[in-house]
């Protein structure tokens, strides 16, 4: 905790945290985000920062002040060193494979060293927490400079949007790194988006109505924060593996951990929604207009609330949660591993990177291992079922579609807690005991899938009706082409010409 904060102030903040039933570091983090929102809203209303260099100065200095003021203190040196090294790297060897490898090795090593020296048995809100956000940002910066030296025609659409033909200045890199709305908990956004924003080419200096959408998004985050505080009072992390929990019937333990996992994730969702609200109010989230001309503010969205709440598969959960980080990993890790020529190896590489990036605790690796096997299970099962159109149509019609919805929601609730448990409990003895209390049901259901997949395939073959095969697809296409060729000319007259005839 910062030495320059008075003891009375600390005790006041600690008493307020106790009153709310929240950890003091978490409250300090939330207050930092709220202070940033007020300052950026004032900047959005008063057009005094109309010169690019003033933007950079504001965005580079404000987070530093907040870090000192809210207890990170001298730890600012860690992010400053990494930012300076990243900039020197792109200036001296930028645009080369060596620069990318150096950025990966240096930034990840520094982050892991931070985890090692600051880590405890619980999730820690210390300088290493915002530093993990910074790590991804600086690695992406090096990659974008590397892509900027390539022929634009050889870049993917994502790379074309983020590539940097010119090396940014140290002030630009610092301001991007310490952007107030995102330097604590994200979201990730490219240097290209930031430069377009401060130059006025993204949305302009006279921002359109962004305050109301930002406040609505931030208010939704506050709502989730309240729900989390209430829920965690009934289902604290300590309850899992407690004697009271272990005395519950097996089926009830599964439901309890499902509710506990849902509540636990609200902690992250609330922070991301509040940060997104701040990004919207600053104008950085601008993403154009929809088909009817309504302004869109999804450029920095990190969670899809409707998809998350309505999820009926783990695929939905992953697609709706921490979307910016997932997109970062997809662009800079998964797609860059295409030389392996194997989708599953690329996926394993991406998940291993995610686990390492989260920290050294074994629970992270156990959690992402479960993500891999669960997604393999869901993709295989969906592929099997979709081969039988009659069965798919039957499951999506009449009362059966509601039965299917109930079963799938039950499936997500029951196994979500099982998969997330190690991520929260972190230490081996904790999450191993947790899985033992559930008799390793998730491993039996997902890891053993290859053993009982042939039986499921045989069962679907019996009840599914005629399957879709390559030969049947070719015949269907051939029949379609034949029937089109036999249609009389007047029957294929364009609608515009028919209208003229009338």
Long-range contacts (C-beta under 8 A, 24 or more apart in sequence): 1-71, 1-73, 2-68, 2-69, 2-70, 2-71, 2-72, 2-73, 3-73, 4-68, 4-73, 5-69, 5-71, 20-229, 21-229, 21-233, 22-229, 23-125, 25-71, 25-124, 25-125, 25-126, 26-125, 28-70, 28-71, 28-125, 29-70, 29-125, 29-184, 29-185, 29-271, 30-225, 30-271, 30-274, 31-70, 32-66, 32-70, 32-184, 33-181, 33-184, 33-185, 33-271, 33-274, 33-275, 33-278, 34-274, 35-66, 36-62, 36-63, 36-66, 36-180, 36-181, 36-278, 37-181, 37-214, 37-218, 37-274, 37-277, 37-278, 37-281, 39-180, 40-180, 40-181, 40-278, 40-281, 40-282, 41-211, 41-214, 41-281, 43-282, 44-207, 44-210, 44-211, 44-281, 44-282, 44-283, 45-211, 47-205, 47-206, 50-205, 52-198, 52-199, 53-171, 55-175, 55-198, 56-171, 56-172, 56-174, 56-175, 56-198, 57-171, 57-175, 58-175, 59-175, 59-176, 59-178, 59-179, 59-180, 59-198, 60-171, 60-174, 60-175, 60-178, 62-178, 62-180, 63-178, 63-179, 63-180, 63-183, 63-184, 64-178, 66-180, 72-126, 72-127, 72-130, 75-126, 75-127, 76-127, 78-110, 78-114, 78-127, 78-131, 79-127, 79-130, 79-131, 79-134, 79-177, 79-178, 81-110, 82-106, 82-107, 82-110, 82-131, 82-134, 82-135, 82-138, 83-134, 83-138, 83-173, 83-174, 83-177, 83-178, 84-170, 86-138, 86-141, 86-142, 86-173, 87-168, 87-170, 87-173, 87-174, 89-142, 90-141, 90-142, 90-145, 90-167, 90-168, 91-167, 94-142, 94-145, 94-146, 94-149, 94-167, 95-145, 95-146, 95-148, 95-149, 96-146, 97-146, 99-142, 99-145, 99-146, 100-142, 100-143, 100-146, 102-142, 103-138, 103-139, 103-141, 103-142, 103-143, 104-139, 107-135, 107-138, 107-139, 108-135, 108-139, 108-356, 108-357, 110-135, 111-135, 111-357, 112-356, 112-360, 115-359, 115-360, 116-360, 119-359, 119-360, 119-361, 121-426, 121-427, 122-426, 123-424, 123-426, 129-184, 130-183, 130-184, 130-185, 132-357, 132-358, 133-182, 133-183, 133-184, 133-185, 133-186, 133-188, 134-177, 134-183, 135-357, 136-188, 136-325, 136-328, 136-357, 137-176, 137-177, 137-188, 138-177, 139-332, 140-188, 140-190, 140-191, 140-328, 140-332, 141-168, 141-173, 141-176, 141-191, 143-332, 144-190, 144-191, 144-192, 156-335, 158-331, 158-335, 159-331, 161-190, 161-192, 162-190, 162-191, 162-192, 162-193, 162-331, 163-192, 164-191, 164-192, 168-195, 179-284, 180-278, 181-275, 181-278, 181-279, 181-282, 181-284, 181-300, 182-275, 182-279, 182-300, 184-275, 185-271, 185-272, 185-275, 186-272, 186-275, 186-302, 186-324, 186-325, 187-272, 187-275, 187-276, 187-279, 187-300, 187-301, 187-302, 187-324, 187-325, 188-324, 188-325, 188-327, 188-328, 189-279, 189-284, 189-299, 189-300, 189-324, 193-284, 193-299, 194-284, 197-283, 197-284, 202-283, 202-284, 202-286, 203-283, 203-286, 207-283, 208-286, 208-295, 209-295, 210-280, 210-281, 210-282, 210-283, 210-285, 210-286, 210-295, 210-297, 211-281, 213-280, 213-295, 213-297, 214-277, 214-278, 214-279, 214-280, 214-281, 214-297, 215-277, 215-281, 216-277, 217-273, 217-276, 217-277, 217-280, 217-297, 218-273, 218-274, 218-276, 218-277, 218-278, 218-281, 219-277, 220-273, 220-277, 220-305, 221-269, 221-270, 221-271, 221-272, 221-273, 221-274, 221-275, 221-276, 221-277, 222-270, 222-274, 223-270, 224-266, 224-269, 224-270, 224-273, 225-266, 225-267, 225-270, 225-271, 225-274, 227-263, 227-266, 228-263, 228-264, 228-266, 228-267, 228-270, 231-259, 231-262, 231-263, 231-266, 232-263, 232-264, 232-267, 235-259, 235-260, 235-263, 237-264, 237-424, 237-425, 240-421, 240-424, 240-425, 240-434, 241-425, 241-430, 241-433, 241-434, 241-437, 245-437, 246-437, 250-438, 250-439, 253-437, 253-438, 254-414, 254-417, 254-418, 254-438, 254-441, 255-413, 255-414, 256-417, 257-417, 257-418, 257-421, 257-434, 257-438, 258-413, 258-414, 258-415, 258-416, 258-417, 259-413, 259-417, 260-417, 261-416, 261-417, 261-420, 261-421, 261-424, 262-413, 262-416, 264-420, 264-424, 265-321, 265-420, 268-321, 268-322, 269-303, 269-305, 269-308, 269-321, 272-302, 272-303, 272-322, 273-303, 273-305, 275-300, 275-302, 276-300, 276-301, 276-302, 276-303, 300-324, 311-412, 312-405, 312-408, 312-409, 312-411, 312-412, 313-378, 313-408, 313-411, 313-412, 314-371, 314-374, 314-375, 314-378, 314-412, 314-415, 314-416, 314-419, 315-375, 315-378, 316-412, 317-412, 317-416, 318-371, 318-375, 325-354, 329-353, 329-354, 344-376, 347-372, 347-375, 348-372, 358-423, 361-426, 361-427, 362-422, 362-426, 362-427, 362-428, 362-431, 363-421, 363-422, 363-423, 363-424, 363-425, 363-426, 363-427, 363-428, 363-430, 363-431, 364-422, 364-423, 364-426, 366-422, 366-431, 367-419, 367-420, 367-421, 367-422, 367-423, 370-418, 370-419, 370-422, 370-442, 370-446, 371-419, 373-446, 373-447, 373-449, 374-415, 374-419, 374-446, 376-449, 377-445, 377-446, 377-449, 380-449, 380-453, 381-456, 384-453, 384-456, 384-457, 384-460, 385-460, 385-464, 386-468, 387-460, 387-464, 387-467, 387-468, 388-460, 388-464, 388-465, 388-466, 388-467, 388-468, 389-465, 389-468, 390-464, 390-465, 390-466, 391-460, 391-463, 391-464, 391-465, 415-442, 415-445, 415-446, 418-442
